[in-house]
Amino acid sequence: MKRVRYTPAAIEIGGRFVRMLQLAQIGTQFRLHAWAVFPRLDSGSDFAQEAARIAAVFDRRGFAGREVGLCLPDEQVLSAVLDLPPAKSGAPVASIAGAEIGRMFKHAPEALELSHWELPSAARQTGAVATMVVACPHATAEPFIEALEAQELRLRVLEPRCTSLVRACAADAKNAEAMEIILSLGWSQSRFYAVCSGVIVLERVIENADLETLHRVVAGTIGVDTELAPIALKDALRGERELLADPDTAREVQDQVRHYTETLTTEALTSISYLSRRFSGRKASRLLVVCDGEEAPDLAKDVASRLSLESRVCALSELGIDGMESVDAAARRALVAAAGLCLNHAGGGTW
């Protein structure tokens, strides 16, 4: 009989929700063991407050053990593309990367945890190699560790959310010519990622594209609570009239949604154009959208049509994990980054 192993319980704290996921592994197969998605106390709640609630859910929802992993929000990660010696040169690349990114962000190198990976190039370089470097200051990580330890939980894995997302979403790592685009549409911030050969080669914040503002503006236009904004968005994107019965109001909301999707499209086109030049004509192969709201499929379809790309909304359904029938559709989308962290059994961007 094969032994059952449990991943650390992966935790992601987003703009609106706390997401938790744990998988059981039997041989090479993963199965859902426990999960939870619940609202934050408020958007400004500190981690110590949420850690107490996480511990309560940990026990109540049947999570195994006391080990956890944490998706570190992108805005708390230091990142830069640096020209560094190639790994095969034998140079102390990690030390050089730590010194360079520490100098850029005014941190002592010894006060940083670091991950780095070389960016693909059209031809082998003999000199410096463009390298993505991501770092987490100890001062950022320590409050997380202390808050969890106070709840008798041990932080085993700390990973940037961006690398967790890529592990869960991108599936074209073996295609050397493919460039996958990931749009993470968040409540408080949206981001663009480009992935080549399984690694992130470009990351950008998309200004004025957070879902909180979009929901608030749409809800204010039609005079309803923000909880009903997704229905209005669906009406605007599909041309339906569940909430948008008045033609003038419908046109106003459609204009607001059009402005939002054009913001996403403009940023994507600018970045894709730059990447095509940077990587010798490599073209975007598809669009992957990370969004847990009900509007996710419609937004993905609209942006993809503007970019002339096929699209997919990332969800647990594509990961081949058994036991997904107990998870509703919204939670399957919400738990994508947590799943990527659970699947990090080979290292990757872990600190």
VOBATOR-444934 format. One record per residue (C-alpha): residue number from 1; residue in three letters; chain; x, y, z. Coordinates in Angstrom, 2 decimals, padded with zeros to 5 digits. Layout:
N
<r NUM "ALA" "A" <X Y Z>>,
...
//
This chain:
351
<r 1 "MET" "A" <000.00 000.00 000.00>>,
<r 2 "LYS" "A" <001.42 003.36 -001.02>>,
<r 3 "ARG" "A" <002.13 005.93 001.67>>,
<r 4 "VAL" "A" <000.03 009.12 001.77>>,
<r 5 "ARG" "A" <001.97 012.38 002.05>>,
<r 6 "TYR" "A" <000.43 015.78 002.65>>,
<r 7 "THR" "A" <001.65 019.04 001.21>>,
<r 8 "PRO" "A" <001.99 022.00 003.56>>,
<r 9 "ALA" "A" <-001.32 023.88 003.69>>,
<r 10 "ALA" "A" <-000.92 026.64 001.10>>,
<r 11 "ILE" "A" <-002.22 030.07 002.12>>,
<r 12 "GLU" "A" <-002.87 033.12 -000.03>>,
<r 13 "ILE" "A" <-004.25 036.36 001.41>>,
<r 14 "GLY" "A" <-005.68 038.49 -001.38>>,
<r 15 "GLY" "A" <-007.54 041.78 -001.52>>,
<r 16 "ARG" "A" <-010.86 040.26 -000.44>>,
<r 17 "PHE" "A" <-010.34 036.64 000.55>>,
<r 18 "VAL" "A" <-008.10 034.24 002.43>>,
<r 19 "ARG" "A" <-007.54 031.08 000.37>>,
<r 20 "MET" "A" <-006.27 027.79 001.82>>,
<r 21 "LEU" "A" <-005.55 024.47 000.09>>,
<r 22 "GLN" "A" <-003.90 021.18 001.00>>,
<r 23 "LEU" "A" <-003.28 018.20 -001.24>>,
<r 24 "ALA" "A" <-002.59 014.57 -000.44>>,
<r 25 "GLN" "A" <-000.01 012.81 -002.60>>,
<r 26 "ILE" "A" <-000.05 009.07 -003.27>>,
<r 27 "GLY" "A" <002.80 008.11 -005.55>>,
<r 28 "THR" "A" <002.76 010.70 -008.32>>,
<r 29 "GLN" "A" <-000.97 011.48 -008.04>>,
<r 30 "PHE" "A" <-002.38 014.41 -006.09>>,
<r 31 "ARG" "A" <-005.79 014.45 -004.43>>,
<r 32 "LEU" "A" <-007.67 017.27 -002.77>>,
<r 33 "HIS" "A" <-007.48 016.91 001.01>>,
<r 34 "ALA" "A" <-008.82 020.19 002.46>>,
<r 35 "TRP" "A" <-009.67 023.69 001.27>>,
<r 36 "ALA" "A" <-011.25 026.93 002.44>>,
<r 37 "VAL" "A" <-012.02 030.34 000.95>>,
<r 38 "PHE" "A" <-013.34 033.01 003.35>>,
<r 39 "PRO" "A" <-013.53 036.82 003.42>>,
<r 40 "ARG" "A" <-010.82 038.87 005.10>>,
<r 41 "LEU" "A" <-011.81 040.88 008.15>>,
<r 42 "ASP" "A" <-011.27 043.94 005.96>>,
<r 43 "SER" "A" <-008.84 045.03 003.25>>,
<r 44 "GLY" "A" <-006.51 046.54 005.86>>,
<r 45 "SER" "A" <-006.45 043.65 008.34>>,
<r 46 "ASP" "A" <-002.94 042.72 009.41>>,
<r 47 "PHE" "A" <-001.49 039.24 009.13>>,
<r 48 "ALA" "A" <-001.58 038.57 012.88>>,
<r 49 "GLN" "A" <-005.37 039.02 012.87>>,
<r 50 "GLU" "A" <-005.80 036.73 009.89>>,
<r 51 "ALA" "A" <-003.39 034.12 011.29>>,
<r 52 "ALA" "A" <-005.70 033.50 014.24>>,
<r 53 "ARG" "A" <-008.62 032.94 011.89>>,
<r 54 "ILE" "A" <-006.48 030.72 009.65>>,
<r 55 "ALA" "A" <-005.59 028.53 012.64>>,
<r 56 "ALA" "A" <-009.28 028.19 013.55>>,
<r 57 "VAL" "A" <-010.18 027.19 009.99>>,
<r 58 "PHE" "A" <-007.16 024.87 009.91>>,
<r 59 "ASP" "A" <-008.65 022.79 012.71>>,
<r 60 "ARG" "A" <-012.28 023.08 011.67>>,
<r 61 "ARG" "A" <-011.80 022.08 008.02>>,
<r 62 "GLY" "A" <-009.56 019.07 008.70>>,
<r 63 "PHE" "A" <-006.15 020.25 007.44>>,
<r 64 "ALA" "A" <-003.43 017.71 008.26>>,
<r 65 "GLY" "A" <-000.32 018.51 010.32>>,
<r 66 "ARG" "A" <000.76 022.02 011.29>>,
<r 67 "GLU" "A" <002.99 022.98 008.35>>,
<r 68 "VAL" "A" <001.98 025.79 006.01>>,
<r 69 "GLY" "A" <003.21 027.54 002.89>>,
<r 70 "LEU" "A" <002.55 031.20 002.10>>,
<r 71 "CYS" "A" <002.11 032.92 -001.27>>,
<r 72 "LEU" "A" <003.89 036.22 -000.75>>,
<r 73 "PRO" "A" <001.93 039.01 -002.51>>,
<r 74 "ASP" "A" <003.72 040.45 -005.53>>,
<r 75 "GLU" "A" <003.73 043.94 -004.04>>,
<r 76 "GLN" "A" <005.85 042.67 -001.14>>,
<r 77 "VAL" "A" <008.49 041.16 -003.42>>,
<r 78 "LEU" "A" <011.50 043.04 -004.78>>,
<r 79 "SER" "A" <012.16 042.15 -008.42>>,
<r 80 "ALA" "A" <014.39 043.27 -011.28>>,
<r 81 "VAL" "A" <015.98 042.00 -014.48>>,
<r 82 "LEU" "A" <019.78 042.18 -014.08>>,
<r 83 "ASP" "A" <022.70 041.39 -016.36>>,
<r 84 "LEU" "A" <024.62 038.70 -014.48>>,
<r 85 "PRO" "A" <027.28 036.09 -015.31>>,
<r 86 "PRO" "A" <025.82 032.88 -016.74>>,
<r 87 "ALA" "A" <025.30 030.07 -014.22>>,
<r 88 "LYS" "A" <027.70 027.80 -016.12>>,
<r 89 "SER" "A" <030.52 030.34 -015.69>>,
<r 90 "GLY" "A" <031.12 029.22 -012.11>>,
<r 91 "ALA" "A" <030.75 032.79 -010.83>>,
<r 92 "PRO" "A" <028.92 033.29 -007.48>>,
<r 93 "VAL" "A" <025.75 034.40 -009.26>>,
<r 94 "ALA" "A" <023.54 034.37 -006.14>>,
<r 95 "SER" "A" <025.96 036.58 -004.23>>,
<r 96 "ILE" "A" <026.24 039.02 -007.14>>,
<r 97 "ALA" "A" <022.45 039.09 -007.56>>,
<r 98 "GLY" "A" <021.97 039.75 -003.86>>,
<r 99 "ALA" "A" <024.47 042.60 -003.89>>,
<r 100 "GLU" "A" <022.92 044.19 -007.00>>,
<r 101 "ILE" "A" <019.27 043.99 -005.98>>,
<r 102 "GLY" "A" <020.20 045.02 -002.44>>,
<r 103 "ARG" "A" <021.89 048.12 -003.82>>,
<r 104 "MET" "A" <018.86 048.92 -006.00>>,
<r 105 "PHE" "A" <016.34 048.67 -003.16>>,
<r 106 "LYS" "A" <018.64 049.78 -000.32>>,
<r 107 "HIS" "A" <018.83 046.49 001.58>>,
<r 108 "ALA" "A" <021.88 044.69 002.90>>,
<r 109 "PRO" "A" <022.38 041.50 000.81>>,
<r 110 "GLU" "A" <022.50 039.35 003.94>>,
<r 111 "ALA" "A" <019.02 040.67 004.89>>,
<r 112 "LEU" "A" <017.43 039.18 001.74>>,
<r 113 "GLU" "A" <016.14 035.79 000.66>>,
<r 114 "LEU" "A" <016.68 035.38 -003.05>>,
<r 115 "SER" "A" <015.60 033.45 -006.15>>,
<r 116 "HIS" "A" <016.82 034.01 -009.72>>,
<r 117 "TRP" "A" <016.55 032.46 -013.16>>,
<r 118 "GLU" "A" <018.11 033.19 -016.54>>,
<r 119 "LEU" "A" <015.86 034.55 -019.27>>,
<r 120 "PRO" "A" <015.84 032.66 -022.56>>,
<r 121 "SER" "A" <017.65 034.21 -025.50>>,
<r 122 "ALA" "A" <017.63 033.63 -029.25>>,
<r 123 "ALA" "A" <021.35 032.90 -029.31>>,
<r 124 "ARG" "A" <023.78 031.79 -026.64>>,
<r 125 "GLN" "A" <025.47 034.71 -025.01>>,
<r 126 "THR" "A" <029.13 034.65 -024.10>>,
<r 127 "GLY" "A" <028.99 037.59 -021.71>>,
<r 128 "ALA" "A" <026.37 038.71 -019.19>>,
<r 129 "VAL" "A" <022.96 037.02 -019.24>>,
<r 130 "ALA" "A" <019.65 038.77 -018.53>>,
<r 131 "THR" "A" <018.44 037.26 -015.25>>,
<r 132 "MET" "A" <015.19 037.74 -013.35>>,
<r 133 "VAL" "A" <015.91 038.26 -009.66>>,
<r 134 "VAL" "A" <013.22 038.23 -006.96>>,
<r 135 "ALA" "A" <013.96 038.90 -003.31>>,
<r 136 "CYS" "A" <012.16 039.02 000.02>>,
<r 137 "PRO" "A" <013.61 041.10 002.89>>,
<r 138 "HIS" "A" <013.83 039.27 006.19>>,
<r 139 "ALA" "A" <011.95 042.20 007.71>>,
<r 140 "THR" "A" <009.00 041.32 005.45>>,
<r 141 "ALA" "A" <009.04 037.59 006.19>>,
<r 142 "GLU" "A" <009.59 037.66 009.95>>,
<r 143 "PRO" "A" <006.15 039.04 010.92>>,
<r 144 "PHE" "A" <004.52 036.21 008.94>>,
<r 145 "ILE" "A" <006.67 033.61 010.67>>,
<r 146 "GLU" "A" <006.00 035.06 014.14>>,
<r 147 "ALA" "A" <002.23 035.36 013.58>>,
<r 148 "LEU" "A" <002.00 031.73 012.44>>,
<r 149 "GLU" "A" <004.20 030.45 015.26>>,
<r 150 "ALA" "A" <001.91 032.19 017.73>>,
<r 151 "GLN" "A" <-000.85 029.93 016.37>>,
<r 152 "GLU" "A" <001.39 026.82 016.52>>,
<r 153 "LEU" "A" <001.73 026.73 012.75>>,
<r 154 "ARG" "A" <005.15 026.35 011.13>>,
<r 155 "LEU" "A" <005.96 028.24 007.93>>,
<r 156 "ARG" "A" <007.78 025.74 005.76>>,
<r 157 "VAL" "A" <007.53 027.43 002.34>>,
<r 158 "LEU" "A" <007.47 031.11 001.38>>,
<r 159 "GLU" "A" <007.12 031.70 -002.35>>,
<r 160 "PRO" "A" <006.34 034.70 -004.55>>,
<r 161 "ARG" "A" <002.78 034.48 -005.82>>,
<r 162 "CYS" "A" <004.02 035.01 -009.38>>,
<r 163 "THR" "A" <005.99 031.74 -009.52>>,
<r 164 "SER" "A" <003.12 029.83 -007.88>>,
<r 165 "LEU" "A" <000.77 031.14 -010.56>>,
<r 166 "VAL" "A" <003.09 030.13 -013.38>>,
<r 167 "ARG" "A" <003.41 026.61 -011.98>>,
<r 168 "ALA" "A" <-000.38 026.23 -011.86>>,
<r 169 "CYS" "A" <-001.27 028.03 -015.10>>,
<r 170 "ALA" "A" <001.45 027.73 -017.72>>,
<r 171 "ALA" "A" <001.59 024.40 -019.51>>,
<r 172 "ASP" "A" <003.81 025.13 -022.51>>,
<r 173 "ALA" "A" <007.20 024.96 -020.79>>,
<r 174 "LYS" "A" <008.54 022.42 -023.31>>,
<r 175 "ASN" "A" <007.70 024.59 -026.33>>,
<r 176 "ALA" "A" <010.76 026.79 -026.79>>,
<r 177 "GLU" "A" <008.93 029.09 -029.19>>,
<r 178 "ALA" "A" <005.81 029.68 -027.09>>,
<r 179 "MET" "A" <005.16 032.83 -025.06>>,
<r 180 "GLU" "A" <002.19 032.62 -022.73>>,
<r 181 "ILE" "A" <000.53 035.73 -021.37>>,
<r 182 "ILE" "A" <-001.00 035.68 -017.88>>,
<r 183 "LEU" "A" <-003.35 038.45 -016.79>>,
<r 184 "SER" "A" <-004.01 038.33 -013.05>>,
<r 185 "LEU" "A" <-007.12 040.45 -012.48>>,
<r 186 "GLY" "A" <-007.04 041.25 -008.78>>,
<r 187 "TRP" "A" <-009.35 043.11 -006.44>>,
<r 188 "SER" "A" <-006.77 045.72 -005.46>>,
<r 189 "GLN" "A" <-004.21 045.31 -008.27>>,
<r 190 "SER" "A" <-003.94 043.63 -011.68>>,
<r 191 "ARG" "A" <-000.71 042.33 -013.19>>,
<r 192 "PHE" "A" <000.69 041.21 -016.53>>,
<r 193 "TYR" "A" <003.14 038.31 -016.74>>,
<r 194 "ALA" "A" <004.87 036.87 -019.78>>,
<r 195 "VAL" "A" <006.13 033.30 -019.58>>,
<r 196 "CYS" "A" <008.69 031.74 -021.94>>,
<r 197 "SER" "A" <010.11 028.23 -021.55>>,
<r 198 "GLY" "A" <008.29 027.94 -018.22>>,
<r 199 "VAL" "A" <009.81 031.02 -016.55>>,
<r 200 "ILE" "A" <008.61 034.60 -016.07>>,
<r 201 "VAL" "A" <010.42 036.96 -018.44>>,
<r 202 "LEU" "A" <008.38 040.11 -017.79>>,
<r 203 "GLU" "A" <006.11 041.31 -014.98>>,
<r 204 "ARG" "A" <004.22 044.59 -014.88>>,
<r 205 "VAL" "A" <001.55 046.22 -012.75>>,
<r 206 "ILE" "A" <-001.42 047.33 -014.87>>,
<r 207 "GLU" "A" <-002.38 050.73 -013.54>>,
<r 208 "ASN" "A" <-006.08 051.62 -013.11>>,
<r 209 "ALA" "A" <-007.23 048.06 -013.74>>,
<r 210 "ASP" "A" <-008.22 046.79 -010.28>>,
<r 211 "LEU" "A" <-011.58 045.05 -009.98>>,
<r 212 "GLU" "A" <-012.55 046.94 -006.81>>,
<r 213 "THR" "A" <-012.72 050.23 -008.70>>,
<r 214 "LEU" "A" <-014.51 048.67 -011.67>>,
<r 215 "HIS" "A" <-017.15 047.10 -009.41>>,
<r 216 "ARG" "A" <-017.62 050.31 -007.44>>,
<r 217 "VAL" "A" <-018.02 052.47 -010.56>>,
<r 218 "VAL" "A" <-020.44 050.05 -012.24>>,
<r 219 "ALA" "A" <-022.51 049.62 -009.06>>,
<r 220 "GLY" "A" <-022.65 053.40 -008.59>>,
<r 221 "THR" "A" <-023.83 053.91 -012.16>>,
<r 222 "ILE" "A" <-026.86 051.68 -011.74>>,
<r 223 "GLY" "A" <-027.43 052.42 -008.03>>,
<r 224 "VAL" "A" <-026.95 048.94 -006.56>>,
<r 225 "ASP" "A" <-024.65 047.30 -004.02>>,
<r 226 "THR" "A" <-021.22 046.23 -005.29>>,
<r 227 "GLU" "A" <-022.21 042.59 -004.76>>,
<r 228 "LEU" "A" <-024.44 042.94 -007.84>>,
<r 229 "ALA" "A" <-021.71 044.43 -010.03>>,
<r 230 "PRO" "A" <-020.73 041.04 -011.55>>,
<r 231 "ILE" "A" <-024.28 040.65 -012.93>>,
<r 232 "ALA" "A" <-024.08 044.09 -014.53>>,
<r 233 "LEU" "A" <-020.67 043.23 -015.97>>,
<r 234 "LYS" "A" <-022.09 040.05 -017.45>>,
<r 235 "ASP" "A" <-024.95 042.04 -018.97>>,
<r 236 "ALA" "A" <-022.52 044.56 -020.47>>,
<r 237 "LEU" "A" <-020.20 041.92 -021.91>>,
<r 238 "ARG" "A" <-022.96 039.62 -023.22>>,
<r 239 "GLY" "A" <-025.51 042.25 -024.24>>,
<r 240 "GLU" "A" <-028.06 040.90 -021.75>>,
<r 241 "ARG" "A" <-030.59 042.87 -019.70>>,
<r 242 "GLU" "A" <-030.87 041.21 -016.28>>,
<r 243 "LEU" "A" <-029.85 044.45 -014.54>>,
<r 244 "LEU" "A" <-029.23 046.78 -017.47>>,
<r 245 "ALA" "A" <-032.80 047.17 -018.68>>,
<r 246 "ASP" "A" <-032.47 050.90 -019.38>>,
<r 247 "PRO" "A" <-030.67 051.43 -022.74>>,
<r 248 "ASP" "A" <-028.87 054.61 -021.64>>,
<r 249 "THR" "A" <-027.59 053.00 -018.44>>,
<r 250 "ALA" "A" <-026.57 049.91 -020.40>>,
<r 251 "ARG" "A" <-024.51 052.03 -022.79>>,
<r 252 "GLU" "A" <-022.82 053.83 -019.88>>,
<r 253 "VAL" "A" <-021.84 050.58 -018.19>>,
<r 254 "GLN" "A" <-020.68 049.13 -021.51>>,
<r 255 "ASP" "A" <-018.44 052.18 -021.96>>,
<r 256 "GLN" "A" <-016.97 051.64 -018.48>>,
<r 257 "VAL" "A" <-016.29 047.98 -019.18>>,
<r 258 "ARG" "A" <-014.85 048.85 -022.60>>,
<r 259 "HIS" "A" <-012.46 051.32 -020.97>>,
<r 260 "TYR" "A" <-011.36 048.62 -018.51>>,
<r 261 "THR" "A" <-010.72 045.97 -021.17>>,
<r 262 "GLU" "A" <-008.97 048.51 -023.40>>,
<r 263 "THR" "A" <-006.64 049.34 -020.48>>,
<r 264 "LEU" "A" <-005.77 045.64 -020.18>>,
<r 265 "THR" "A" <-005.39 045.27 -023.95>>,
<r 266 "THR" "A" <-003.17 048.34 -024.35>>,
<r 267 "GLU" "A" <-000.79 047.17 -021.63>>,
<r 268 "ALA" "A" <-000.71 043.66 -023.10>>,
<r 269 "LEU" "A" <-000.04 044.87 -026.65>>,
<r 270 "THR" "A" <002.75 047.19 -025.51>>,
<r 271 "SER" "A" <004.40 044.42 -023.52>>,
<r 272 "ILE" "A" <003.98 041.81 -026.26>>,
<r 273 "SER" "A" <005.55 044.18 -028.80>>,
<r 274 "TYR" "A" <008.53 044.72 -026.52>>,
<r 275 "LEU" "A" <008.90 041.00 -025.87>>,
<r 276 "SER" "A" <008.71 040.16 -029.57>>,
<r 277 "ARG" "A" <011.71 042.43 -030.17>>,
<r 278 "ARG" "A" <013.53 041.24 -027.05>>,
<r 279 "PHE" "A" <013.13 037.56 -027.92>>,
<r 280 "SER" "A" <013.70 037.63 -031.69>>,
<r 281 "GLY" "A" <010.17 037.63 -032.98>>,
<r 282 "ARG" "A" <008.69 035.12 -030.54>>,
<r 283 "LYS" "A" <004.91 035.55 -030.58>>,
<r 284 "ALA" "A" <002.30 035.19 -027.86>>,
<r 285 "SER" "A" <000.66 031.77 -028.08>>,
<r 286 "ARG" "A" <-002.32 032.20 -025.73>>,
<r 287 "LEU" "A" <-003.86 034.26 -022.95>>,
<r 288 "LEU" "A" <-004.33 032.84 -019.45>>,
<r 289 "VAL" "A" <-006.59 034.79 -017.11>>,
<r 290 "VAL" "A" <-006.51 034.51 -013.32>>,
<r 291 "CYS" "A" <-009.70 035.91 -011.80>>,
<r 292 "ASP" "A" <-012.06 034.37 -009.26>>,
<r 293 "GLY" "A" <-015.11 036.54 -010.00>>,
<r 294 "GLU" "A" <-018.11 035.43 -012.03>>,
<r 295 "GLU" "A" <-017.09 037.93 -014.72>>,
<r 296 "ALA" "A" <-013.82 036.05 -015.38>>,
<r 297 "PRO" "A" <-014.88 034.04 -018.49>>,
<r 298 "ASP" "A" <-016.48 037.06 -020.18>>,
<r 299 "LEU" "A" <-013.54 039.39 -019.47>>,
<r 300 "ALA" "A" <-011.11 036.73 -020.71>>,
<r 301 "LYS" "A" <-013.09 036.26 -023.93>>,
<r 302 "ASP" "A" <-013.30 040.00 -024.57>>,
<r 303 "VAL" "A" <-009.61 040.73 -024.00>>,
<r 304 "ALA" "A" <-008.54 037.64 -025.95>>,
<r 305 "SER" "A" <-010.61 038.71 -028.96>>,
<r 306 "ARG" "A" <-008.91 042.13 -028.89>>,
<r 307 "LEU" "A" <-005.51 040.44 -028.78>>,
<r 308 "SER" "A" <-006.45 037.76 -031.36>>,
<r 309 "LEU" "A" <-005.43 035.02 -028.95>>,
<r 310 "GLU" "A" <-007.09 031.89 -027.64>>,
<r 311 "SER" "A" <-007.84 032.21 -023.95>>,
<r 312 "ARG" "A" <-008.45 030.14 -020.84>>,
<r 313 "VAL" "A" <-009.51 031.08 -017.31>>,
<r 314 "CYS" "A" <-007.14 029.26 -014.98>>,
<r 315 "ALA" "A" <-008.78 026.89 -012.50>>,
<r 316 "LEU" "A" <-007.99 023.76 -010.52>>,
<r 317 "SER" "A" <-009.89 021.72 -013.11>>,
<r 318 "GLU" "A" <-006.88 021.76 -015.48>>,
<r 319 "LEU" "A" <-004.36 020.41 -012.96>>,
<r 320 "GLY" "A" <-005.42 016.76 -012.90>>,
<r 321 "ILE" "A" <-006.07 016.79 -009.13>>,
<r 322 "ASP" "A" <-008.58 014.20 -007.93>>,
<r 323 "GLY" "A" <-011.51 015.12 -005.70>>,
<r 324 "MET" "A" <-012.39 018.46 -007.31>>,
<r 325 "GLU" "A" <-016.12 017.69 -007.32>>,
<r 326 "SER" "A" <-016.47 019.13 -003.80>>,
<r 327 "VAL" "A" <-015.12 022.55 -004.86>>,
<r 328 "ASP" "A" <-017.43 025.13 -006.44>>,
<r 329 "ALA" "A" <-016.45 026.93 -009.66>>,
<r 330 "ALA" "A" <-015.51 030.24 -008.01>>,
<r 331 "ALA" "A" <-013.25 028.49 -005.47>>,
<r 332 "ARG" "A" <-011.59 026.48 -008.24>>,
<r 333 "ARG" "A" <-010.56 029.79 -009.79>>,
<r 334 "ALA" "A" <-009.68 031.39 -006.45>>,
<r 335 "LEU" "A" <-007.32 028.60 -005.36>>,
<r 336 "VAL" "A" <-005.05 028.59 -008.42>>,
<r 337 "ALA" "A" <-002.03 030.26 -006.77>>,
<r 338 "ALA" "A" <-002.44 028.10 -003.66>>,
<r 339 "ALA" "A" <-002.45 025.00 -005.86>>,
<r 340 "GLY" "A" <000.77 026.13 -007.54>>,
<r 341 "LEU" "A" <002.35 026.46 -004.11>>,
<r 342 "CYS" "A" <001.16 022.97 -003.11>>,
<r 343 "LEU" "A" <002.69 021.56 -006.29>>,
<r 344 "ASN" "A" <006.08 023.10 -005.55>>,
<r 345 "HIS" "A" <007.65 019.78 -004.60>>,
<r 346 "ALA" "A" <010.64 020.49 -006.86>>,
<r 347 "GLY" "A" <011.76 023.78 -005.38>>,
<r 348 "GLY" "A" <011.36 026.59 -007.92>>,
<r 349 "GLY" "A" <011.02 030.02 -006.41>>,
<r 350 "THR" "A" <010.81 028.90 -002.79>>,
<r 351 "TRP" "A" <012.54 030.78 -000.02>>,
//
